[in-house]
Structures are given as structure tokens and as C-alpha cells.
Amino acid sequence: MSLELSPDDLAMLAGRDGPAAAMALRIVADTARMLGADRLIDIASSHIDGCLYHGDSGTLFAERLRSDGGRVRVPTTLNVGALDLVHPGRERLGPEQAGMARRLMAAYAGLGCRESWTCAPYQAGHRPALGQDVAWGESNAVVFCNSVLGARTNRYGDFLDICAAITGRAPRAGLHLPENRQATVLIDASGLNPALVAEDAFYPVLGAWLGATVGDAVAAIDGLPRPLAEDRLKALGAAAASTGAVGLFHVVGVTPEAPDRATVFGGVAPRETIRLEAPMLEAARRRLSTGLVPADGRIDAVAIGSPHLSEAEVDALVTGLAGRRIAIPFYACTGRHVLDRIAGDGRRAALDAAGVTLIADTCIVVTPILSAASGLLMTNSGKFAHYTPSTTGWDVLYGSLTDCIESAVTGRVARDEAIWR
Amino acid sequence: MKAESILPGQAEGAVIRLDGPLSFWGGVDPFTGALTDPRSPHHGVKIGGAVLMVPETRGSSSSSAVMLELLSAGLAPAAIVMGRLDAILGLGILVAREMGWPTIPLLVLPAAVQAGFSDGERVAIAADGTIERI
């Protein structure tokens, strides 16, 4: 199949809108050819993952777009950067890297993107409508956008996101096409213990299992409680997009494209049905921890907030702390959209009084924040658990939010294993 | 043996064949080219100059940025052979081309066929996707 470009695309390629738009369209078109798309489609919004520093090359690319006159033509939010611009000095980058990271963030802001600096843009007011085509990067944002909002995006990598935002175009392929959004794998969760399914800590584990099991297939999970809190779907998707290449999942009776089994499978029988059993989840839960609990139970830090904490998740933290002080570093990563809401009503003061380190604009796995080169970290995030060992050198223990809080208060591992039995 | 050529090119190098899925972000250090997942048997192996065979790519959408950084710094593999197409890695190569930095071939060869190759074997890749032991 060859790619057919519209007259408008061809004009952009020829330089009508300047060299940045021409380069961006070349990259979108070549990506479309890689994906076997027959044409490009209009997109309604974009979320940019490319603003995180991974080396000077990304900065040079963004600055090229900027100096060549690039400007986004659709509403565009920014994912995390490598710097906490709200709390300077939180990150431990050297001056040169920090300088390049700052230039990168400035370049994307200069291209007209909203300085949201969050991996949860969908909780910062960026919520495209059901069925709308968009071009989002950041694996958890992609899976939330597709699954929970029912808007349509592929798992766009860094750079395609900004090129789509500048051109307003994306390849007509993959999850933009309705036929590719139907589920092929049925996950039957109805046999699980209802007490386990009622726990927040269940959802990252389910996600980690799902990603490792289905890879990039579209699964429909049936048998979960209805309705299901948005933060649980967020945690599920983020973990699934870390251990797998999941861009879309459905929860029957919960997510917008899955009112019932027949609809989500398009009237076709599932290619595969997996009946979830507790031992499968137990294995997935074990894989989320790399660290052994030392004999004295000592733990070095706790981190939560991947994806960035919502206001409701901050509330749960404040409630769980119950006025107590923590004994070890406790990093709570969130966005400015939440910091703004909790600033004046006692919640921020409660977190400060407890000794919690709030991180905005970034998080502990994308930039050096942890205070030592190695240690033992507890988290309730499937995504943090998956990436912490490789990106920070720390070992990790997965636990519930309650486990995280109680461990931080005592400085000793406190995990309630009973919920998993 | 013939692979599907996604971004064609010629290359030569020793095979590094992974058994499990890889996310370039979180799985490859962009400043050294070393594989960083302590859960993988290839932990610490540097992929620079190798023909990297990956049964499946997963995870982060920043993998394209890591790919670009490896290319710009001369730390990239000589070629990447994926079990299934993942446009995210290809994107890093496309942007390198736009920026005037070196690029590498990107191919698709099913994981079951990749399994016929062993670490350390030298192979040559032709522009049409042919992979030959040398």
C-alpha cells in the first residue's frame, strides 16, 4: 500500500508553512509508510513525551524545530521533563545536563505547547472526546487516552508527537481504525476473590500481568467491579504499558467502548480466553519486587506517583499519614494541576509537616532524584516498580499505599500480605 | 535468510540476541549503550556496533529518544532486527536522518527465526533485508 498525501500535505512538504512544518511532515509521512498507512488524518490534540532529556540529541532536534519556525497547530500538553521547575534543586543532574534539559523544556514551550509537565494530562484538563483522533506520546497517557477516554491514538514515540502537533496530521493506521480497537483476548476476572479486587493495590499487579501476557494485543477484562475508579484504571494501564506494549484495553461494563462483551469483540468470538487465577497474579506481583527485605527490615525510601498523583490520591496519602511524621525519604510525584488545588486548604501543609517530599514536573525514574546510588525503595506504582531497578540502580519492593505509608513512618518494611491470599 | 526491510541499509556486526522483550528507554543507557535491566541475562552488555535481535519491543514511548541519542553519539547498534514492527524505534532513526546523523537499518524477522542465531555470530545485512552469516 502506498501513502497518498493530500494537497495540503504536499503544500506543507513543499515548504508552504516553513521548514519546521516540512520536516515534521516528512517524519509523519515516513512513519506512516513504516506503518503501512494509506493516508494521513487530522488530529484534534497532542501530548508530547519528547520534552524529557535523554541526551543532547533531543534538545538539538527541538531547537531545530523552533529555530525553523515550528508552532503547534492543535492544543498540545507537555509530559514530564527532567527538572522540577517548581522546586529547583530536587534533581541531581550535573550543570551541563541540567542546562540542556532546561533548553529542551524551553524549546517545547516555545513551540506553543502548554506547560503542563505531567504524565497524567488527562487529569490536568486534557480530555479528548470519545472517538476523536489525537496523537499522544507517553505510554501511560496513550493507554489511558484510548482505553478510558475512548479517543484514538497510537503509541506514538518521542518526536512523532511534536511532528503531529506541528502538522496536525498523523498516520491513518493502528488504533485510529475502529476494526483494530476491538478486543481479541478475553480476560475473565470473575473467579478472583472479591476482597482482593476491592484493593487499590490489585490494579497495578493486574496491569503488570496483562502487559507481560498479552504484549500489544487488545484485551477485554470482564468481571471487575462497576463502576471502577479512574485512578485504578490509570494504575492498571500504566503497568500494562510498562511490562507490555499495551496501547488499549477494555473493561466490560466500565470503559466506553465496552458496554458488553458482544460489542467489544465486534460480535466475533475471542481469539483467546484466559481465566484469571490468584497464582497468576501472585507471580506478577513477585516480579514487581527485586529487593529482599533485610533482616532488620530497614528500608531507604518510598516513592509514589507514577503516573502523577491525582487529587484523590493525594487525599488518600494525607488520610493515611494521619498527622504522623515519616522516618525516611518519601517522594510523592504529581503535577502542577494538583499542587495548585492543594496549596491553600491544609493538604499541602499536612504533607510538608509529615516530611513528604513533593516532586512536580518530573519523577524519580526519569531524572536522578534519589539520594544515593543504591538502596531499597518501596512503591505502590506498578510503573515505578518496573522501571526503578534499571533507571536508578535501586532495588524495589511493591506494596499497597498503606504499606508504603506504614513503612515510611517506621522506617521498617511493613507489608500486609493477607490481602493477596 | 531474508528479513523484511523496514528502513533499508547495509550493516555488519556480531549478533546480540535477546530472549525477552526490550524497552529502549529504561532498558538501554543512552550515554553508554549498555543494557540496564538487572532482570535480563544480558545486563551490562553494550549494544554499540552489534546486530541487535529483539523478539519484541515494549514499554516506553521515549525509546525513540534513546535510539536518537545512541545514533548521534555513535553508540548505536549496527542494525536492529525486531520480531514485530515497532514504529517507535524507527522514528528515532528517521529523526537522525533529518538531523544529518548516522542511521542504521531496521528489519523485522519473526522471533522464532531469530532463535536460529546465537550471540557472537557475525552477520552481514544487505539492503534487501538478506541476513548472512560471515
Contacts between the chains, C-beta under 8 A, distances in Angstrom:
chain1	res1	chain2	res2	distance
A	23	B	98	5.6
A	26	B	98	6.8
A	27	B	91	7.3
A	27	B	94	5.4
A	27	B	95	6.4
A	27	B	98	6.4
A	30	B	94	5.0
A	31	B	87	5.6
A	31	B	90	7.1
A	31	B	91	5.9
A	31	B	94	6.7
A	34	B	6	5.8
A	34	B	7	7.4
A	34	B	85	7.1
A	34	B	87	5.1
A	34	B	90	4.9
A	35	B	85	7.6
A	35	B	87	5.5
A	49	B	61	5.0
A	49	B	62	5.9
A	50	B	62	7.9
A	50	B	65	6.4
A	52	B	62	6.1
A	52	B	65	7.2
A	54	B	25	7.2
A	54	B	30	4.9
A	54	B	62	6.3
A	54	B	65	4.4
A	54	B	66	5.6
A	54	B	68	7.9
A	54	B	69	5.2
A	55	B	30	4.9
A	55	B	31	6.6
A	55	B	65	7.7
A	55	B	68	7.9
A	55	B	69	3.4
A	55	B	72	7.2
A	55	B	73	6.8
A	56	B	69	7.7
A	56	B	72	7.3
A	57	B	65	7.6
A	57	B	68	4.7
A	57	B	69	4.7
A	57	B	71	7.5
A	57	B	72	3.9
A	57	B	73	7.5
A	57	B	96	7.9
A	57	B	99	7.3
A	57	B	101	7.4
A	58	B	65	5.1
A	58	B	68	6.5
A	58	B	69	7.0
A	60	B	72	7.7
A	60	B	99	6.7
A	61	B	68	7.1
A	61	B	95	5.9
A	61	B	98	7.9
A	61	B	99	6.1
A	64	B	99	7.0
A	137	B	61	4.5
A	138	B	61	5.7
A	139	B	59	6.4
A	139	B	60	5.6
A	139	B	61	5.2
A	142	B	61	6.8
A	154	B	87	7.7
A	155	B	61	5.9
A	155	B	88	6.7
A	156	B	61	6.3
A	156	B	88	7.8
A	157	B	61	4.9
A	157	B	62	7.5
A	157	B	63	6.3
A	157	B	64	3.4
A	157	B	65	7.7
A	157	B	87	6.9
A	157	B	88	3.5
A	157	B	89	7.7
A	157	B	91	4.4
A	157	B	92	7.1
A	158	B	61	6.2
A	158	B	62	5.3
A	158	B	63	7.9
A	158	B	64	4.7
A	158	B	65	4.1
A	158	B	68	7.9
A	158	B	91	7.5
A	158	B	92	7.8
A	159	B	64	5.7
A	159	B	65	7.2
A	159	B	68	7.2
A	159	B	91	5.7
A	159	B	92	7.4
A	159	B	94	8.0
A	159	B	95	4.8
A	160	B	64	7.3
A	160	B	87	7.6
A	160	B	91	5.2
A	161	B	61	7.7
A	211	B	58	7.3
A	215	B	21	7.5
A	215	B	56	6.2
A	215	B	58	7.3
A	216	B	84	7.7
A	241	B	59	7.1
A	242	B	23	7.7
A	242	B	58	7.9
A	242	B	59	5.6
A	242	B	60	7.7
A	243	B	58	7.1
A	243	B	59	7.6
A	244	B	21	7.8
A	244	B	58	5.6
A	244	B	59	7.9
A	245	B	21	7.8
A	245	B	56	7.4
A	245	B	57	6.8
A	245	B	58	4.6
A	245	B	59	7.1
A	245	B	86	7.2
A	287	B	39	7.9
A	290	B	38	6.7
A	290	B	39	7.0
A	365	B	26	7.6
A	386	B	26	7.8
A	386	B	59	8.0
A	387	B	26	4.7
A	389	B	37	7.3
A	389	B	38	5.1
A	389	B	39	7.1
A	390	B	26	5.1
A	390	B	27	6.3
A	390	B	36	4.3
A	390	B	37	4.7
A	390	B	38	6.7
A	391	B	26	5.5
A	391	B	36	7.4
